[in-house]
Amino acid sequence: MTDPRLETTRLILRPPVDEDLDGWAGLDADERAVGFIGGLRTRNQAWMDMATTVGMWSLRGASLCSVIEKDTGRWVGRVGPWLPEGAIGTEVGWAITPAAWGKGYATEAARAAMSWAFDHLSWTEVIHCIDAPNAASITVAERLGSRWLRADHEADGKEVQVYGQSRETWRTPTSGQLKSGPLPT
């Protein structure tokens, strides 16, 4: 399988490359950005996590993408299908650097990743595992057309709220795929 390059009106999503480390490590060093996704990480830990993400592309045919602003070429986050060992389900997750918050990038990028997962990975469901107090991510999930499904525990025992939707729901006119906003090109 060829690694995807997804484009929306404002963003490019592609597998991480070595040059993404500064952005990746910067996000992981910002407590506001990682408070709900495992906490602060050193630059070396961020590199290991980025390398794991790259490796997941080879092992699973899916993983997080680096999110790049088209206009500036700036790395603004990571979004994509996430299916590690012991996963609760077929997840699309997101993490955007605080400097890019409030622009709708998480929703725009996740919309593209969900379409790709349904169309190219043949996933029948996409979920989002979210900490209960993470109101911003819950809002993103709802903008995507996902709804609360259940509380569950990740492989490390952490309790999360699981939002999601089926491929059939995604393809209906009221789904997140067809709501207003930039769509994948």
TAMOGI-V971238 format. One record per pair of residues at least 24 apart in sequence whose ideal C-beta (glycine too) atoms are under 10 Angstrom apart, sorted by sequence separation. I is the first residue (numbers start at 1). GAP is how many residues later the second one is. D is the distance in Angstrom with one decimal. If there is no record, write none. Layout:
i->{I;I}
gap->{GAP;GAP}
d->{D;D}
This chain:
i->{22;25;56;57;59;60;76;77;92;125;129;137;141;145;146;21;24;25;53;56;59;60;74;75;76;92;127;129;138;145;21;24;56;59;74;79;91;92;134;137;144;23;53;56;60;67;76;79;90;110;131;132;134;145;50;56;62;64;67;77;79;90;131;132;133;18;21;24;49;53;56;62;64;67;76;77;79;80;111;129;131;132;145;146;20;21;62;64;67;76;79;80;106;110;114;129;130;131;145;146;53;64;69;78;79;82;90;92;106;109;110;113;114;129;130;144;145;18;52;77;79;80;81;90;91;107;108;111;114;128;129;130;144;145;16;17;18;20;67;76;79;80;81;90;106;107;110;111;127;128;129;130;143;144;145;16;20;69;79;80;83;89;90;91;92;93;94;102;106;107;110;111;128;129;142;145;16;79;81;82;90;91;92;93;101;105;106;107;108;127;128;129;141;144;18;69;80;81;89;90;91;92;93;104;107;110;127;128;140;143;16;17;80;89;90;91;93;106;107;126;127;128;143;15;16;67;83;89;91;106;126;127;143;15;67;81;88;89;104;125;126;24;81;83;87;89;96;125;126;15;16;67;68;88;125;126;15;24;67;81;87;95;124;125;15;23;67;94;123;124;125;126;23;33;65;93;96;123;124;125;126;20;23;67;81;82;122;125;20;67;82;94;15;16;19;20;65;82;94;118;123;15;16;20;27;65;118;119;15;16;17;26;27;64;92;118;15;16;27;28;94;114;117;118;126;3;13;14;15;23;24;27;62;65;114;119;13;14;23;92;118;119;4;12;13;14;22;23;24;114;117;118;3;11;12;13;14;21;23;24;62;92;3;12;13;20;23;62;115;1;11;12;19;37;114;115;1;4;10;11;12;37;38;3;4;10;11;12;17;20;37;62;3;6;8;10;11;16;36;61;62;111;118;1;3;5;10;11;61;89;1;4;6;7;9;10;12;34;60;62;79;114;115;3;8;16;33;88;114;115;7;33;89;91;114;13;16;33;88;111;11;13;15;30;32;33;88;111;112;119;10;11;13;14;32;33;88;110;111;13;28;30;31;33;87;88;111;11;27;30;33;86;87;111;115;116;27;28;30;32;86;91;107;115;27;84;85;86;111;112;114;24;26;27;84;91;111;112;113;26;27;88;92;107;111;112;6;24;26;27;89;91;108;109;111;112;6;23;88;90;107;108;89;107;108;109;4;88;108;4;104;105;104;11;11;37;10;11;37;10;11;36;37;10;13;36;13;35;36;8;11;12;13;36;37;10;11;35;36;9;10;13;35;8;12;13;36;37;8;11;36;6;8;13;8;6;7;6;6;4;4;6;6;4;4;6;4;4;2;38;1;1;38;36;11;13;9;10;8;9;11;8;9;7;8;9;8;9;7;8;6;7;6;4}
gap->{24;24;24;24;24;24;24;24;24;24;24;24;24;24;24;25;25;25;25;25;25;25;25;25;25;25;25;25;25;25;26;26;26;26;26;26;26;26;26;26;26;27;27;27;27;27;27;27;27;27;27;27;27;27;28;28;28;28;28;28;28;28;28;28;28;29;29;29;29;29;29;29;29;29;29;29;29;29;29;29;29;29;29;29;30;30;30;30;30;30;30;30;30;30;30;30;30;30;30;30;31;31;31;31;31;31;31;31;31;31;31;31;31;31;31;31;31;32;32;32;32;32;32;32;32;32;32;32;32;32;32;32;32;32;33;33;33;33;33;33;33;33;33;33;33;33;33;33;33;33;33;33;33;33;33;34;34;34;34;34;34;34;34;34;34;34;34;34;34;34;34;34;34;34;34;34;35;35;35;35;35;35;35;35;35;35;35;35;35;35;35;35;35;35;36;36;36;36;36;36;36;36;36;36;36;36;36;36;36;36;37;37;37;37;37;37;37;37;37;37;37;37;37;38;38;38;38;38;38;38;38;38;38;39;39;39;39;39;39;39;39;40;40;40;40;40;40;40;40;41;41;41;41;41;41;41;42;42;42;42;42;42;42;42;43;43;43;43;43;43;43;43;44;44;44;44;44;44;44;44;44;45;45;45;45;45;45;45;46;46;46;46;47;47;47;47;47;47;47;47;47;48;48;48;48;48;48;48;49;49;49;49;49;49;49;49;50;50;50;50;50;50;50;50;50;51;51;51;51;51;51;51;51;51;51;51;52;52;52;52;52;52;53;53;53;53;53;53;53;53;53;53;54;54;54;54;54;54;54;54;54;54;55;55;55;55;55;55;55;56;56;56;56;56;56;56;57;57;57;57;57;57;57;58;58;58;58;58;58;58;58;58;59;59;59;59;59;59;59;59;59;59;59;60;60;60;60;60;60;60;61;61;61;61;61;61;61;61;61;61;61;61;61;62;62;62;62;62;62;62;63;63;63;63;63;64;64;64;64;64;65;65;65;65;65;65;65;65;65;65;66;66;66;66;66;66;66;66;66;67;67;67;67;67;67;67;67;68;68;68;68;68;68;68;68;68;69;69;69;69;69;69;69;69;70;70;70;70;70;70;70;71;71;71;71;71;71;71;71;72;72;72;72;72;72;72;73;73;73;73;73;73;73;73;73;73;74;74;74;74;74;74;75;75;75;75;76;76;76;77;77;77;78;89;92;92;93;93;93;94;94;94;94;95;95;95;96;96;96;97;97;97;97;97;97;98;98;98;98;99;99;99;99;100;100;100;100;100;101;101;101;103;103;103;104;105;105;106;107;108;109;109;110;112;113;114;116;117;118;118;119;120;120;124;171;171;172;172;173;173;173;174;174;175;175;175;176;176;177;177;178;178;179;180}
d->{9.5;9.4;9.6;9.9;9.3;8.2;4.1;9.6;9.1;9.1;9.7;9.3;9.2;6.8;9.1;7.0;7.5;8.3;7.3;9.0;9.6;9.4;8.5;9.4;9.6;6.1;8.9;6.3;7.0;6.8;5.9;4.9;7.9;9.4;8.0;8.2;9.2;9.8;9.3;8.7;8.6;9.7;8.5;7.2;9.7;8.3;8.4;6.8;6.8;9.8;8.1;7.7;8.5;8.4;8.5;6.9;8.6;9.4;9.1;6.6;9.8;9.6;8.3;7.9;9.7;9.2;6.3;8.7;9.4;8.7;9.8;9.9;7.1;7.1;5.9;7.3;9.0;8.0;9.7;8.7;6.3;5.2;7.0;9.1;6.8;9.7;9.4;8.7;9.1;9.6;4.0;8.4;8.0;6.5;6.6;9.7;6.0;7.3;4.1;6.8;9.7;8.3;7.5;8.9;5.6;9.4;7.6;8.9;7.6;9.8;8.4;9.9;9.0;4.1;5.1;8.0;3.3;8.6;8.2;7.2;9.6;9.0;6.1;9.9;9.6;8.6;9.9;8.6;8.9;9.0;7.6;7.8;3.4;7.1;9.8;9.3;9.6;9.7;8.4;8.7;8.1;4.7;8.5;4.5;9.2;5.2;8.8;6.3;9.5;8.7;5.8;6.2;6.2;8.1;8.4;5.2;9.7;9.1;5.5;9.5;9.5;9.1;7.9;9.6;5.0;9.3;8.1;9.5;4.8;9.2;5.8;9.2;7.3;8.2;8.4;6.8;8.7;9.8;7.5;9.8;5.9;7.0;7.8;6.5;7.7;9.7;9.7;9.7;9.7;5.3;4.6;9.2;8.6;8.2;9.3;8.1;8.2;4.7;6.4;5.9;5.1;6.4;7.2;9.0;4.8;9.4;6.7;6.3;9.4;7.0;5.7;8.3;8.2;8.3;6.6;6.4;8.9;8.8;6.4;9.4;3.6;9.5;9.8;7.8;5.6;6.5;8.8;4.5;5.9;9.3;5.7;8.4;8.1;6.3;8.7;9.4;6.6;9.8;8.3;5.8;6.4;9.7;6.4;9.1;9.0;8.3;9.4;7.1;8.4;9.4;8.8;8.9;9.9;5.9;5.3;8.0;5.3;7.6;5.0;7.6;8.6;9.3;6.3;7.0;9.9;7.4;9.8;7.3;9.5;5.2;9.6;9.7;9.2;8.5;7.6;8.8;9.3;6.8;8.4;9.1;7.3;10.0;9.0;9.5;8.0;9.7;8.5;9.2;4.7;9.5;9.6;6.7;10.0;8.4;9.2;9.8;8.8;8.8;9.5;9.8;9.7;6.8;7.3;8.6;8.5;6.9;9.2;9.0;8.3;7.4;7.3;8.4;8.9;8.7;9.5;4.7;6.1;4.7;6.6;9.9;9.9;9.9;9.0;9.7;9.7;9.5;9.1;5.6;7.2;7.7;7.4;7.5;9.2;9.1;8.5;9.9;3.9;6.0;3.1;8.3;5.8;9.9;9.3;8.7;7.2;8.8;7.4;7.4;9.2;9.4;9.5;7.7;6.0;9.6;8.4;5.6;7.2;9.3;8.0;7.0;8.6;9.2;9.5;7.5;7.7;5.4;8.8;6.9;7.8;8.6;5.6;4.4;8.4;8.0;6.5;9.6;9.7;9.9;9.9;6.7;8.0;9.4;9.8;9.3;8.9;9.9;6.5;6.0;10.0;8.5;5.9;8.6;9.9;7.0;9.5;6.6;6.3;9.1;9.1;8.7;5.6;9.7;8.4;5.0;9.1;8.7;5.7;9.7;6.9;9.2;8.8;7.3;9.5;9.8;8.0;7.2;8.9;7.3;9.1;8.7;10.0;9.2;9.6;8.9;8.4;7.3;6.3;9.5;7.2;6.0;7.5;7.5;8.6;9.9;6.9;9.6;9.9;6.1;5.3;9.7;7.7;9.1;8.7;10.0;9.5;5.5;8.0;6.0;9.7;9.7;9.7;9.2;6.4;9.7;5.0;9.5;6.3;8.2;6.4;6.7;8.8;7.0;9.6;10.0;8.0;8.1;9.6;8.8;6.2;5.8;8.7;7.7;7.3;8.3;7.9;7.3;8.0;10.0;9.0;8.5;3.3;10.0;7.8;5.5;4.9;9.4;7.3;8.5;7.1;8.6;9.5;9.5;6.6;8.3;7.6;8.9;7.9;7.5;8.8;9.7;9.6;7.5;9.0;8.9;6.6;4.0;9.4;9.5;9.0;9.8;7.4;8.3;6.1;9.6;7.1;8.8;8.7;6.9;6.4;8.7;6.5;5.1;7.3;9.1;8.4;9.5;8.7;9.7;9.0;9.6;6.4;9.8;8.0;9.9;9.8;9.7;8.0;10.0;9.7;8.6;6.4;7.5;8.2;7.4;9.6;4.3;5.8;8.5;9.5;9.1;5.9;9.5;9.7;7.5;8.8;6.6;5.5;9.1;4.4;7.5;9.3;5.9;8.3;5.1;9.7;6.6;8.9;9.1;7.0;7.5;6.9;8.1;7.5;8.3;5.2;9.8;7.8;4.5;7.0;9.2;8.9;8.2;5.8;5.8;10.0;9.9;7.1;9.9;9.9;9.1;8.0;9.1;8.9;9.4;7.8;8.7;8.5;6.0;8.8;3.4;9.4;4.6;7.6;9.7;6.6;9.1;5.5;7.2;6.6;6.5;5.5;4.8;8.5;10.0}
